[in-house]
Amino acid sequence: MTKAEFIDALAKMGGTTKKQAGEVFQLVFGCIAEQLKSGEQVSVPGFGKFSVVKRAARTGINPRTKKKIKIKATKAPKFSAAKGLKEAVK
């Protein structure tokens, strides 16, 4: 499902216009992104939890040249599905 398809479905389910659904989409995902940027986690009961994981610096290998390279430490978003969502997908 693409972003446009998601917004269309949201508009139909909510009985709103596509413009309003698009604004809600931007607000919800923008809020989640802002919380993750500030180091917070976002829990949605029955759906899941969004959090940030820290990946330590490590040594990797360039597959083309086979030389060792240093990979910097990074932060990455993570999503853990709640039991309710896992059950719904089964």
Sequence and secondary structure as in RCSB ss.txt:
>XXXX:A:sequence
MTKAEFIDALAKMGGTTKKQAGEVFQLVFGCIAEQLKSGEQVSVPGFGKFSVVKRAARTGINPRTKKKIKIKATK
APKFSAAKGLKEAVK
>XXXX:A:secstr
  HHHHHHHHHHHHT  HHHHHHHHHHHHHHHHHHHHTT  EEETTTEEEEEEEE  EEEE TTT  EEEE  EE
EEEEEE HHHHHHH 
